[in-house]
Amino acid sequence: MTGIKHIFFDLDHTLWDFDKNSALTFQQIFKEQSIAIDLDDFLEVYIPLNLSYWKLYRDDKISKEDLRYRRLKDVFDKLNYPASDHLIHQISEDYIKYLSNHNFLIEGALEILTYLKPKYQLHIITNGFKEVQHKKLINSGIRVFFDIIVTSESVGVKKPNPKIFDFALSQVNSKPENCIMIGDSLEADVLGAKKSGMLSLFFNPGYVKSEIEVKSVFNLLEIKQFL
């Protein structure tokens, strides 16, 4: 991969360990609210539901407010737990408030960022909520590695919409062939970047089978093989 000057990273599930930090956040909330549900049972239902609602959100089929409410409402309904709307809204607010207080990174994140920083300009493109993504970067200690932070809310469209990648390219004043996107989503990161002419690298720790031809790494340190 020659000619690369700018590397754009996704944040959640790519650098920031969303699953671990999310679990710790719910653990804190359940304790505060005295919610009598086994955390593992909750997460088993919540994780796939949350992913499905995020896809709807990416496709502009639901609002941010609907996402935050319905992903919780559906879990409590499936687990037959009598959660009032007031409790669901309180959990939703506390979740956003507490999430960035837990800041485990994906294994190898600090090492690969330290390796790449002297060679390239590093940036973030994320669909995550603006109010929490910046806190994640700061509180986890990795904000210093990045020049430009592009959030979907600041642009008005979400990955894989090519407009967010075009906006990012305009911010760094670069041609797409001099840029690469690294992320864990084939749809949002890989295909989204491809539509704008950018190169991409699929971070695939779960060894997901891909129907499209794409360069993949299964841990972050394997990025050194390409860059």
C-alpha positions in Angstrom: 0.0 0.0 0.0 2.2 2.8 -1.3 1.3 6.5 -1.4 -0.8 6.4 1.8 -0.6 9.7 3.7 -3.8 9.6 5.8 -5.2 6.7 7.9 -8.8 6.9 9.0 -9.8 4.6 11.9 -13.2 3.6 13.1 -13.4 3.9 16.9 -15.9 1.4 18.5 -14.9 -2.2 18.2 -11.8 -1.2 16.3 -9.7 0.7 18.8 -12.1 1.2 21.7 -13.3 -2.0 23.3 -17.0 -1.3 23.1 -18.2 -4.7 24.3 -16.1 -4.7 27.5 -16.7 -1.1 28.4 -20.4 -1.4 27.6 -20.7 -4.4 29.9 -19.0 -2.5 32.8 -21.4 0.4 32.2 -24.4 -1.9 32.5 -22.9 -3.5 35.6 -22.7 -0.1 37.2 -26.2 0.9 36.3 -27.8 -2.4 37.4 -26.2 -2.0 40.8 -27.3 1.6 41.2 -30.9 0.8 40.0 -31.1 -2.6 41.8 -32.0 -4.4 38.6 -32.4 -8.1 39.4 -31.2 -9.5 36.0 -28.1 -11.5 35.5 -25.7 -9.4 33.4 -24.7 -12.2 31.1 -28.3 -13.0 30.4 -29.0 -9.4 29.6 -25.9 -9.0 27.3 -26.8 -12.2 25.4 -30.0 -10.6 24.3 -28.8 -7.0 24.2 -25.7 -7.3 22.0 -27.4 -8.7 18.8 -30.4 -6.4 19.3 -28.2 -3.4 19.7 -26.3 -4.3 16.5 -29.6 -4.7 14.6 -30.8 -1.3 15.8 -27.5 0.3 14.9 -28.0 -0.9 11.4 -31.4 0.6 11.2 -29.9 3.9 12.6 -27.1 3.8 9.9 -29.8 3.3 7.3 -31.7 6.3 8.6 -34.7 4.1 9.5 -34.9 5.1 13.1 -33.8 8.1 15.1 -31.1 8.3 17.8 -33.8 8.6 20.4 -35.6 5.5 19.1 -32.4 3.5 19.1 -31.5 4.4 22.6 -35.0 3.5 23.9 -36.0 0.5 21.8 -32.8 -1.5 22.2 -33.4 -1.5 26.0 -37.2 -1.9 25.8 -36.9 -5.0 23.6 -34.4 -6.6 25.9 -36.5 -6.2 29.1 -39.5 -7.4 27.2 -37.7 -10.6 26.0 -36.4 -11.2 29.5 -39.9 -10.6 31.0 -38.5 -7.9 33.3 -41.1 -5.2 34.3 -39.2 -2.1 33.4 -41.2 1.1 33.3 -40.6 3.7 30.6 -39.2 6.0 33.3 -36.6 3.3 34.2 -35.7 2.7 30.6 -35.1 6.4 29.9 -33.1 6.7 33.1 -30.9 3.7 32.1 -30.5 5.2 28.6 -29.3 8.5 30.0 -27.0 6.9 32.6 -25.6 4.6 29.9 -24.4 7.5 27.8 -23.2 9.4 30.8 -21.2 6.5 32.3 -20.0 4.8 29.1 -16.9 6.9 28.5 -15.8 6.3 32.1 -14.7 2.8 31.2 -11.9 2.9 28.7 -10.4 -0.5 27.9 -8.9 -0.5 24.4 -8.7 -3.3 21.9 -5.5 -5.3 22.3 -2.6 -3.8 20.4 -4.4 -0.4 19.9 -1.8 1.7 21.7 1.1 -0.1 20.1 -0.2 0.2 16.6 -1.1 3.9 17.0 2.4 4.6 18.4 3.9 2.7 15.4 1.8 4.5 12.8 1.9 8.1 14.2 5.4 9.1 13.0 4.7 7.8 9.5 1.1 9.0 8.7 -1.5 11.5 9.7 -4.2 9.6 11.7 -7.9 10.5 11.9 -11.2 9.1 13.1 -14.5 8.5 11.3 -17.2 7.3 13.6 -21.0 6.8 13.6 -21.1 7.0 17.4 -22.9 9.7 19.2 -20.9 13.0 19.2 -21.3 13.7 22.9 -19.7 10.5 23.9 -17.1 9.7 21.2 -14.9 12.7 22.0 -15.0 11.7 25.7 -13.9 8.1 24.8 -10.9 9.4 22.9 -9.8 11.7 25.7 -10.5 9.5 28.6 -8.8 6.5 27.0 -5.7 8.5 26.3 -5.6 8.1 22.5 -6.9 11.6 21.5 -3.3 12.8 21.1 -2.8 10.4 18.1 -5.5 11.9 15.9 -5.7 15.1 13.9 -9.3 15.1 12.5 -12.3 13.6 14.3 -15.3 13.2 12.0 -18.6 12.1 13.6 -21.7 11.2 11.6 -23.7 13.7 13.6 -21.4 16.6 12.7 -21.7 15.7 9.0 -25.4 14.8 9.0 -24.9 11.4 7.3 -23.6 8.1 8.6 -21.1 5.5 7.2 -21.4 3.9 4.7 -22.8 7.0 3.0 -20.0 8.3 0.8 -20.7 11.8 1.8 -19.1 11.3 5.2 -15.9 10.0 3.6 -15.9 12.8 1.0 -16.3 15.3 3.9 -13.3 13.6 5.7 -11.2 13.9 2.5 -12.0 17.5 2.2 -11.0 18.1 5.9 -7.5 16.6 5.2 -7.3 18.1 1.7 -6.3 14.8 0.2 -7.1 12.6 -2.8 -8.8 9.3 -1.9 -6.0 7.2 -3.3 -3.7 8.6 -0.6 -6.1 7.5 2.2 -7.1 4.3 3.8 -10.0 3.4 6.2 -9.5 0.8 8.9 -12.6 -0.6 10.6 -14.5 -3.6 11.8 -17.6 -3.2 9.6 -17.6 -4.5 6.1 -20.7 -2.4 5.3 -19.9 0.8 7.1 -16.1 1.0 6.8 -15.0 -1.1 3.9 -17.8 -0.6 1.4 -18.3 3.0 2.5 -14.7 3.9 1.9 -14.6 2.0 -1.4 -17.5 4.2 -2.7 -15.4 7.2 -2.2 -12.3 5.7 -3.8 -10.4 5.2 -0.6 -8.5 2.0 0.2 -9.7 0.0 3.2 -8.5 -2.6 5.6 -11.0 -4.9 7.4 -10.3 -5.4 11.1 -11.8 -8.9 11.5 -11.0 -10.4 15.0 -14.1 -12.6 14.7 -12.9 -14.2 11.4 -16.1 -13.2 9.7 -16.4 -14.6 6.2 -16.5 -11.9 3.5 -18.3 -12.2 0.2 -16.2 -9.3 -1.2 -12.5 -9.3 -1.8 -10.9 -7.2 0.9 -7.6 -7.1 2.7 -8.1 -8.2 6.3 -6.2 -8.2 9.7 -7.3 -10.3 12.6 -5.4 -8.3 15.2 -4.4 -4.7 15.1 -0.6 -5.4 15.1 -1.0 -7.2 11.7 -1.6 -3.7 10.2 2.2 -3.5 10.2 2.2 -5.9 7.3 0.5 -3.3 5.1 1.6 0.1 6.5 
